[in-house]
Amino acid sequence: MLRKLKRLLLFSLLAFLLLTIIPVALLRFVNPPVWGWQLHRQLFPPASYPAQISHRWVPLTNISQQMQLAVIAAEDQKFPQHAGFDLDAIQQAMEAHQDGKRLRGASTLSQQTAKNLFLWPSRSFIRKGVEAWLTGWMELLLDKSRILELYLNIVEFGPGIYGVEAAARANFHHSANSLASYQAARMAAVLPNPYRFSVSRPSAYTLKRSRWIQQQMKQLGTGLLKTL
C-alpha cells in the first residue's frame, strides 16, 4: 500500500510538472490562440463585456518602442533586471499591509503575463502560488522580449479589447506600430483597471497618470529595450 501511494504521488508530481512546463515551453514558438483570463471573461462576463471581442496578434517588432517602454514604465521598471519577482516591491507591500494599509499589488510583468495566460481573477494564496511557479518557468524558458510580446498581445485595455493592436485601432484608429509616446502612456495608464478607466474618455486621474508615465519613459529611455 505504501509503495502504491509513493507511485501515485510520483505520478501526480510528474503529471503536474508536464501540465505546467510543456505549455510554457511551447510559448517560445506558439502564439496562444486563447488564454485563461479571456476564457474567464467569456464564461463570467462583466456587465459591460461586449458580445464580440477585439484582438489581433502582432510581433514585438510591429509594436512601437514607445508602447513597449510605456508598460515597463507603468507596471514594472525593474523588468529587464529581475528574475520574475521584484523582492523589494513585495517587501514594501507586506510592510505597508502590516501597518494597516490596504494590501497593494507587487506583481511584475512576468507575473501578470503568467496570470493572464493560465489563471483566473482571484486573490487566494493557492492561485498566487501557482502564478509564482509558472512565472519561474517562464523566466527560465523564455527571454524577456518574448514575455513582453506575450503580455502586450493578451492584456485587456478595455472591455473585450485584448492586446495593443486592437486597442490602438479602437482608440486611435491606427496600428500599434505608430503609437506616439502620449498615446502609449494613456493606454498603459488604464491597465490597473481597464473597466474603471478609459483610454478614449480619460478621467483627470488617467491623464495625470499618463503624464507621470511619460516622465518615467523619458528617464528610462528606449535604450532600456536593447537589454531585453
Solvent accessible surface area in square Angstrom, and as a share of the most:
residue,aa,sasa,rsa
1,M,190,0.85
2,L,119,0.59
3,R,171,0.62
4,K,143,0.60
5,L,88,0.44
6,K,124,0.52
7,R,156,0.57
8,L,105,0.52
9,L,111,0.55
10,L,124,0.62
11,F,137,0.57
12,S,53,0.34
13,L,100,0.50
14,L,95,0.47
15,A,32,0.24
16,F,88,0.37
17,L,49,0.24
18,L,87,0.43
19,L,135,0.67
20,T,16,0.09
21,I,38,0.19
22,I,85,0.43
23,P,45,0.28
24,V,0,0.00
25,A,33,0.26
26,L,95,0.47
27,L,11,0.05
28,R,133,0.49
29,F,159,0.66
30,V,74,0.43
31,N,71,0.36
32,P,15,0.09
33,P,121,0.76
34,V,64,0.37
35,W,6,0.02
36,G,16,0.15
37,W,35,0.12
38,Q,13,0.06
39,L,81,0.40
40,H,50,0.22
41,R,38,0.14
42,Q,83,0.37
43,L,128,0.64
44,F,136,0.57
45,P,76,0.48
46,P,43,0.27
47,A,121,0.93
48,S,70,0.45
49,Y,30,0.12
50,P,49,0.31
51,A,118,0.92
52,Q,147,0.65
53,I,38,0.19
54,S,48,0.31
55,H,64,0.28
56,R,130,0.47
57,W,54,0.19
58,V,15,0.08
59,P,62,0.39
60,L,26,0.13
61,T,121,0.70
62,N,68,0.35
63,I,4,0.02
64,S,12,0.08
65,Q,97,0.43
66,Q,58,0.26
67,M,0,0.00
68,Q,14,0.06
69,L,3,0.01
70,A,0,0.00
71,V,0,0.00
72,I,0,0.00
73,A,1,0.01
74,A,16,0.12
75,E,41,0.18
76,D,9,0.05
77,Q,62,0.28
78,K,87,0.37
79,F,0,0.00
80,P,21,0.13
81,Q,131,0.58
82,H,22,0.10
83,A,79,0.61
84,G,0,0.00
85,F,59,0.25
86,D,21,0.11
87,L,133,0.66
88,D,80,0.41
89,A,23,0.18
90,I,63,0.32
91,Q,106,0.47
92,Q,99,0.44
93,A,4,0.03
94,M,90,0.40
95,E,84,0.38
96,A,17,0.13
97,H,86,0.39
98,Q,142,0.63
99,D,112,0.58
100,G,69,0.66
101,K,133,0.56
102,R,191,0.70
103,L,82,0.41
104,R,104,0.38
105,G,66,0.64
106,A,23,0.18
107,S,33,0.21
108,T,2,0.01
109,L,0,0.00
110,S,0,0.00
111,Q,13,0.06
112,Q,24,0.11
113,T,0,0.00
114,A,0,0.00
115,K,44,0.19
116,N,12,0.06
117,L,10,0.05
118,F,63,0.26
119,L,8,0.04
120,W,108,0.38
121,P,49,0.31
122,S,37,0.24
123,R,210,0.77
124,S,49,0.32
125,F,189,0.79
126,I,135,0.69
127,R,13,0.05
128,K,75,0.32
129,G,42,0.40
130,V,40,0.23
131,E,1,0.00
132,A,40,0.31
133,W,89,0.31
134,L,7,0.03
135,T,0,0.00
136,G,31,0.30
137,W,62,0.22
138,M,0,0.00
139,E,36,0.16
140,L,128,0.64
141,L,43,0.22
142,L,12,0.06
143,D,86,0.45
144,K,27,0.11
145,S,36,0.23
146,R,31,0.11
147,I,1,0.00
148,L,0,0.00
149,E,22,0.10
150,L,0,0.00
151,Y,0,0.00
152,L,0,0.00
153,N,0,0.00
154,I,0,0.00
155,V,11,0.07
156,E,8,0.04
157,F,4,0.02
158,G,6,0.05
159,P,44,0.28
160,G,1,0.01
161,I,37,0.19
162,Y,1,0.00
163,G,0,0.00
164,V,0,0.00
165,E,5,0.02
166,A,9,0.07
167,A,0,0.00
168,A,0,0.00
169,R,100,0.37
170,A,51,0.40
171,N,29,0.15
172,F,31,0.13
173,H,156,0.70
174,H,51,0.23
175,S,31,0.20
176,A,0,0.00
177,N,86,0.44
178,S,68,0.44
179,L,6,0.03
180,A,41,0.32
181,S,39,0.25
182,Y,109,0.41
183,Q,19,0.08
184,A,0,0.00
185,A,0,0.00
186,R,50,0.18
187,M,0,0.00
188,A,0,0.00
189,A,0,0.00
190,V,0,0.00
191,L,17,0.09
192,P,79,0.50
193,N,60,0.31
194,P,18,0.12
195,Y,66,0.25
196,R,183,0.67
197,F,27,0.11
198,S,29,0.19
199,V,5,0.03
200,S,62,0.40
201,R,188,0.69
202,P,37,0.23
203,S,52,0.33
204,A,85,0.66
205,Y,113,0.43
206,T,0,0.00
207,L,66,0.33
208,K,138,0.58
209,R,46,0.17
210,S,8,0.05
211,R,138,0.50
212,W,105,0.37
213,I,0,0.00
214,Q,44,0.20
215,Q,106,0.47
216,Q,27,0.12
217,M,7,0.03
218,K,165,0.70
219,Q,140,0.62
220,L,51,0.25
221,G,25,0.24
222,T,50,0.29
223,G,42,0.41
224,L,25,0.13
225,L,18,0.09
226,K,174,0.74
227,T,90,0.52
228,L,46,0.23
